[in-house]
C-alpha cells in the first residue's frame, strides 16, 4: 500500500527553500478517490509548480501511477500560504 502523504512529502521537500512551511492535508477520501492539498510558502510556489507547470505535472504523474496501482484516482492541489 502506498503512503501518499509520505510520497508527496518526499517529492516536494527537496524543491522548497522553506520546508518547515510545507503542509500536506488529505482533504477528501472515498473508496476510489483521494484528494490532497499541499500548501507551501509563497516564495516556494514557483519552485513547486515549475516553468509552464512542468514540475507539478511530473509530481502528479508519479502520484497517478501510485494511485492507479491501487485502483484509485488522486487529485493534488498546490497552494501558497
Secondary structure as the mmCIF struct_conf table of DSSP 4:
data_model
#
loop_
_struct_conf.conf_type_id
_struct_conf.id
_struct_conf.beg_label_comp_id
_struct_conf.beg_label_asym_id
_struct_conf.beg_label_seq_id
_struct_conf.end_label_comp_id
_struct_conf.end_label_asym_id
_struct_conf.end_label_seq_id
HELX_RH_AL_P HELX_RH_AL_P1 UNK A 4 UNK A 12
HELX_RH_3T_P HELX_RH_3T_P1 UNK A 13 UNK A 15
BEND BEND1 UNK A 17 UNK A 17
HELX_RH_3T_P HELX_RH_3T_P2 UNK A 19 UNK A 21
STRN STRN1 UNK A 23 UNK A 29
BEND BEND2 UNK A 31 UNK A 32
STRN STRN2 UNK A 33 UNK A 40
TURN_TY1_P TURN_TY1_P1 UNK A 42 UNK A 44
HELX_RH_AL_P HELX_RH_AL_P2 UNK A 45 UNK A 49
HELX_RH_3T_P HELX_RH_3T_P3 UNK A 51 UNK A 53
HELX_RH_AL_P HELX_RH_AL_P3 UNK A 54 UNK A 69
TURN_TY1_P TURN_TY1_P2 UNK A 70 UNK A 71
STRN STRN3 UNK A 73 UNK A 80
#
